[in-house]
């Protein structure tokens, strides 16, 4: 990965009190992005992230006043597990939000990771290529600086929009992830960061260390919502 310093991307940092405040702010920003996209282009293409804080934000959206028929849902990464496995990001999103709102089933585009990493990556590549640019991409960051299922030290073909991930350091080892390029091909990127365990990753990010999270941004505007515990 190319080393990118924080000042090379239009990253804006926003410190909030706690994960609950981040979930509220994230939900508000999602709805604002949806309104802009639907008004301007008639469609809102959003990439969802896994994790507890995004899940809390999704639950806050259930009663939102928005035209759900204009939403197109994509996913930043997925674990190669059965579709009904509780660890699947698609299942979490369905339970927290999608099963409770009027997004048409045809507008939800889960990663078919149950078919295996290589097959799923090839199939989702076509879906992503047809969707770009996204309106909003949601991401988190791991304690090691990974984002989606892009982990430090792993190499992926630079010309691909979707990667088959093998030997991930967190189980399960096989995953599918949008590339840094695809995640950055968006009008906005919103990164949610909570907990003291993320401080080292945030410090490395600010210092321009070679981390997957530093590859995100440009052309996308990147906004980072972090709680006080994660602030480095």
C-alpha positions in Angstrom: 0.0 0.0 0.0 1.1 3.5 -0.7 1.9 5.5 2.4 -0.4 8.4 2.7 -0.2 11.1 5.4 -3.3 12.5 7.0 -2.8 15.9 5.5 -2.9 14.5 2.0 -6.6 13.7 2.3 -9.5 16.0 3.2 -10.1 14.3 6.5 -12.2 16.1 9.2 -12.1 14.9 12.8 -15.1 15.2 15.1 -14.8 14.2 18.8 -18.1 13.2 20.6 -18.7 12.1 24.2 -19.4 8.4 23.8 -20.6 5.6 21.4 -24.2 6.6 21.9 -23.5 10.2 20.7 -21.6 8.8 17.7 -24.6 6.6 16.8 -26.9 9.6 16.9 -24.6 11.8 14.8 -24.0 9.0 12.3 -27.8 8.4 11.9 -28.3 12.2 11.3 -25.5 12.3 8.8 -26.9 9.3 6.9 -30.3 10.9 6.6 -28.8 14.2 5.5 -26.7 12.3 2.8 -29.8 10.4 1.7 -31.8 13.7 1.4 -29.1 15.3 -0.7 -28.8 12.3 -3.0 -32.5 11.7 -3.5 -33.1 15.3 -4.2 -30.2 15.7 -6.5 -30.0 12.3 -8.3 -33.2 10.4 -7.3 -31.3 7.6 -5.6 -29.2 7.1 -2.5 -26.4 4.5 -2.7 -25.0 3.7 0.7 -22.3 1.1 1.7 -23.0 -0.3 5.2 -20.4 -1.4 7.8 -20.5 -4.0 10.4 -20.0 -3.5 14.1 -21.8 -2.4 17.2 -21.7 1.4 16.7 -23.0 1.2 13.1 -25.7 -1.3 14.3 -26.8 1.3 16.9 -27.0 3.9 14.2 -29.1 1.6 12.0 -31.6 1.1 14.8 -32.1 4.8 15.1 -33.0 5.0 11.4 -36.0 2.6 11.6 -38.6 5.4 12.2 -36.9 8.0 9.9 -38.8 10.1 7.4 -37.2 9.2 4.1 -38.1 7.6 0.8 -36.8 4.1 1.4 -37.7 3.1 -2.1 -34.9 5.3 -3.3 -32.2 3.7 -1.1 -29.7 1.2 -2.7 -27.9 -0.8 0.0 -24.3 -2.3 -0.5 -21.8 -3.7 2.0 -18.2 -2.9 2.6 -17.2 -6.5 3.5 -18.6 -9.8 4.5 -17.4 -13.0 6.2 -17.5 -16.2 4.2 -20.2 -17.9 6.3 -23.8 -19.2 5.7 -26.3 -16.5 5.0 -28.1 -17.1 8.3 -24.9 -16.9 10.4 -25.2 -14.4 13.2 -21.7 -13.0 12.3 -22.8 -11.9 8.8 -22.9 -8.1 8.3 -25.9 -8.6 6.0 -27.9 -10.4 8.8 -27.1 -7.7 11.3 -28.2 -5.0 9.0 -31.4 -6.9 8.2 -32.3 -7.3 11.8 -31.3 -3.8 12.9 -32.8 -1.9 10.0 -33.7 -3.5 6.7 -36.4 -5.9 7.8 -38.2 -2.9 9.5 -38.3 -0.4 6.6 -39.6 -0.3 3.1 -36.4 -0.7 1.1 -37.3 -3.0 -1.8 -35.6 -6.4 -1.7 -34.2 -5.7 -5.2 -32.4 -2.6 -3.8 -30.4 -4.6 -1.2 -27.1 -6.0 -2.6 -25.5 -8.4 -0.1 -22.1 -9.9 -0.8 -22.7 -13.6 -1.7 -19.8 -14.6 0.5 -21.4 -18.0 1.3 -20.2 -19.0 -2.2 -16.6 -18.6 -1.2 -14.2 -15.7 -1.3 -13.1 -15.9 -4.9 -16.5 -16.5 -6.5 -18.2 -13.9 -4.3 -15.5 -11.3 -5.1 -15.9 -11.8 -8.8 -19.6 -11.5 -8.7 -19.7 -8.5 -6.4 -17.1 -6.7 -8.6 -19.8 -6.4 -11.3 -22.3 -5.0 -8.8 -19.9 -2.4 -7.4 -18.7 -1.3 -10.8 -22.3 -0.6 -11.8 -22.9 1.4 -8.6 -20.0 3.7 -8.5 -19.7 6.4 -7.2 -21.4 5.7 -3.9 -23.1 8.5 -2.1 -22.0 7.5 1.4 -19.6 4.8 2.7 -19.7 3.8 6.3 -16.5 2.3 7.8 -15.0 1.4 11.2 -11.4 0.9 12.2 -9.8 -2.0 14.1 -7.2 -1.8 16.7 -4.6 -2.8 14.1 -5.7 -0.1 11.7 -7.8 -2.4 9.4 -11.0 -1.3 7.9 -13.7 -3.3 6.2 -11.7 -6.6 5.7 -8.5 -4.9 4.6 -5.8 -5.9 7.0 -2.3 -4.7 7.5 0.4 -6.5 5.5 -2.0 -8.1 3.0 -1.5 -7.5 -0.7 -4.3 -7.3 -3.2 -4.5 -6.7 -6.9 -4.6 -2.9 -7.3 -7.0 -3.0 -10.3 -9.8 -4.8 -8.5 -12.8 -3.2 -6.9 -13.5 -6.2 -4.6 -11.0 -8.5 -3.0 -11.1 -12.1 -1.9 -9.4 -12.1 1.5 -7.6 -15.2 2.7 -6.0 -15.8 6.1 -7.6 -12.8 7.8 -6.0 -12.4 11.3 -9.5 -12.4 12.8 -11.8 -15.4 12.3 -13.2 -16.4 10.0 -10.1 -16.3 7.8 -11.9 -16.1 4.5 -13.7 -12.9 3.7 -14.7 -10.5 0.9 -14.0 -6.8 1.0 -14.4 -3.8 -1.2 -11.0 -2.4 -2.2 -9.6 0.9 -0.8 -10.2 2.3 -4.2 -13.9 1.3 -4.3 -14.5 2.5 -0.8 -12.9 5.9 -1.7 -15.0 6.3 -4.9 -17.7 8.0 -3.0 -19.1 11.5 -2.4 -18.7 11.0 1.4 -17.0 8.5 3.7 -18.0 8.4 7.4 -15.7 6.5 9.8 -17.0 5.6 13.3 -14.4 5.0 16.0 -15.1 4.1 19.6 -13.2 2.8 22.6 -9.7 3.3 24.1 -8.5 0.2 22.2 -8.4 2.3 19.0 -6.0 4.9 20.4 -2.9 3.3 18.9 -4.5 3.0 15.5 -5.6 6.6 15.6 -2.1 7.7 16.6 -0.6 5.7 13.7 -3.2 7.1 11.3 -2.4 10.7 12.3 1.3 10.0 11.9 0.9 8.7 8.4 1.7 5.0 9.2 1.1 2.4 6.5 -2.3 1.2 7.6 -5.3 0.2 5.5 -7.4 3.0 6.9 -4.9 5.6 5.5 -5.7 4.4 2.0 -9.3 5.7 2.3 -10.1 9.1 0.9 -9.6 11.2 -2.2 -11.8 11.8 -4.1 -14.1 11.1 -1.1 -14.5 13.6 1.7 -13.7 11.7 4.9 -15.3 12.5 8.2 -14.2 10.7 11.3 -16.5 10.5 14.3 -14.6 9.3 17.4 -15.5 9.2 21.0 -13.3 10.7 23.8 -12.0 7.3 24.8 -10.6 6.7 21.3 -9.1 10.2 20.9 -5.4 9.9 20.7 
